[in-house]
């Protein structure tokens, strides 16, 4: 789930990891068309939106990835359908993977209280103020929540999210 201002590599690397694991990633955004990605502060590629956030249905996904980029989660947390979907998703304790500033959306829906997570360091006060515990780790898993700090951590982040999403998918198939 993303919006304008996605950190490109934080979208493309998890996307590739999901595909390589046999999954079918879907890009959800508040508006149809394309979203603009960035390499830090420089414009990068654009990516086709597969579904708008007001069309999301939780039953069709094994997990939600929240990439960073400063503008992306800041704008996304202002999108009511996205936040309603994510709120319900996290209340149901479904798998989420957030990297860098992506954790802002988890703060917005109240999903960090009592949880331990990592993020870009500037979010640590927001996470603590929302009742979470912030740690400075490459990747951290707290039940159905995988978080990571930055693009340099993508290898570990992608491995952890694939493991989490695959486990959730297998549990769903068995049910």
N, C-alpha and C positions, 0 to 999 in steps of 0.2 A: 504494500500500500504506500503510495507516494504522491507527491505533488511537484509543482515547479520547484527547481532548486535542489534536486536530488544530487548527492555526491555520486557521480557516474559509476565509479568502481564499486561503491557500496550497493549499487543496484545490479551491475553486470556480473560480478563474481558470485554472489549468492544465487542469481538466476542460473548461471552456468552450473553451479554445484547441484542445484535441484534437478536440472535437466540430466546431468550425468548420473544422478541417482535414480533416474527413471520417472521423475515427477514432471508435471506440466505447469510451469509457473504462469501466473496471470498478473498483469499490471492493473491495479485498481487505483483510480485517481478521482478527484472531485468532478472534473470535467472531461468529456471525451476528446478525441483528437490525439495530440501528442503532448508530452511533458518535456521540458528543457532540463537537461542534466548539466552539471558543472564539474570541473576539475578544480577544486577549491573555489577560487573566485572567478575563474575563467569559464566562459561558455564551452560546453562540450557537445555531445550528441543529443538528439531528440529521440524519444521512445514512444511507440504507439500504445495508447491506453486500450486495454481489452474490455474493461468494465468500469462504469462509474460507481462511486461509493454508495450512491442511492439505490443501486441495483444489487448490492452484495447479499449473498446468502451463505451463512456459516457452514451449511452442510456440505458445500462443494469443495472445501479446502482442508488440507492436512495441517496447515499452519499459516501464520502471518509473519512476513518479514517487514520490518520498519527500518529502511535505510536512513542514513543521515544526510548531511548537508545542512547548514544552518537554516536556510529559508524553507526547505521542504517540510520538516516537522512543525516549524513555527506556523506555517500556513495551514498545514493539514489539521492541526489541533483546533482550527477555527471552522472546520467543515463538520457541521452537525451530523450528517449521515455517517461519515467516517468514524467520528467519536462514538456514536450510538452503536455502530457495529463493533468497534474495538472494545467498548465497555462491556457489551454482552459477551463477546468472545473471551475476554479475560475473566469475567464473572463465572463463566462456565469452565474455567481453568484449562482452556485450549492452548496449544503451543504457539508461542510468540518468540521471535528472534529480533532484537533491536541492536543496532550498531551506531556508535557515535552520538549524534544529536537525536537519533530516532527515539531515545528514551523519553524525550519531552512529551510525546504522545501518550506514553504510559502514565506519566505524571498527571497529564490532563484528565485521564479517565479514572484516576484513583487506584491504579493497578500496582503501585509500588509499596504501599503500606505493608510493613512486616516482611518485605522481600529484600534480598541482597542482590545488588546488580552493579555493573560497571557501565561506563559511558565515557564520552569526551569529558575531561576533567572539569570543564566549566559548568556542567550540570550537577555536580555533586551536592551543592547547596539546595538546589531544587528537589533533588531526590531525598535528601535528608529532611527537608521541610515537609515533604509529602509522606513521611513516615518510613522511608526505606533506608537501607544501609548501603552506602557506596563503598566499593572496593576498587583499588587500582590493579586490575588483572587483565591479561590478554583476552581472556574469555571467562565468563562466569555463568554457571548453570544453577538455577534455583527452581527446582521442580520443572514446570513447563515453560520456563522463561530462560532464554539464552541471551546474554548481552556481551557486547564487546566495545572497545574504546575507540578504534580508529582504523583507517585503511591498512595500516601495517599489520593489524591483527586478523585480517580477512581469512587467511588459511585456517587458523584455529576456529574462527567464528563459523565458517562454512562447514567444517567437519562437525562441529557441535550442532548446528541447526539441522543438517541432514540426518544425523543420528536421532535427534529429538522428533523431527517430522516423520521419519520412517517408523519409529516406535509408535507414534500416535496413529499413523496410517494402519499399521499392522494390528493394533488394538481395535481400531474401528472395524476392520475386516473380520476380526474374530467375534465381534459382538453381534 
